[in-house]
Amino acid sequence: MSFNTEKDLIKVLGWTKTFKLIYIIKQMNEGKSKDQILDSLDGLIKPKSFNSYINQIERIRSDIRFV
């Protein structure tokens, strides 16, 4: 399955999860490390949840074409 637009990803994962994933992916595309991203989200997401999002990104990254 390919995600050509944000809307495709929203249909599968829902709004909240999708926008968290998109935010993290955009930060990674800017060259930030996982630790830098987690530090910038201090208080907004727990490390365990963040790692769960990172794992999901790694699984579907090649299917995401719009970011």
C-alpha positions, -999 to +999 in steps of 0.1 A: +000+000+000+013+035-009+004+067+008+006+094-019-011+121+001-017+130+037-054+121+032-044+085+023-026+082+056-054+098+075-079+073+061-059+044+074-045+057+107-068+086+117-061+122+124-042+122+156-018+094+149-012+107+113-002+142+123+022+129+150+038+107+124+040+135+098+055+159+124+082+134+133+089+125+097+093+162+087+117+167+116+137+137+105+138+151+069+152+183+083+182+163+096+173+161+132+182+130+152+156+109+171+171+123+203+168+159+192+132+153+181+123+136+214+139+164+234+120+191+214+087+173+223+095+173+260+063+169+279+042+163+248+050+126+243+064+099+265+096+082+253+078+048+250+051+063+227+077+082+207+097+049+201+064+033+190+059+060+164+096+057+153+091+019+148+059+025+128+077+052+106+105+027+099+080+001+088+060+024+064+086+050+055+092+036+020+054+037+013+051+074+022+056+095-009+042+129+001+066+141+028 
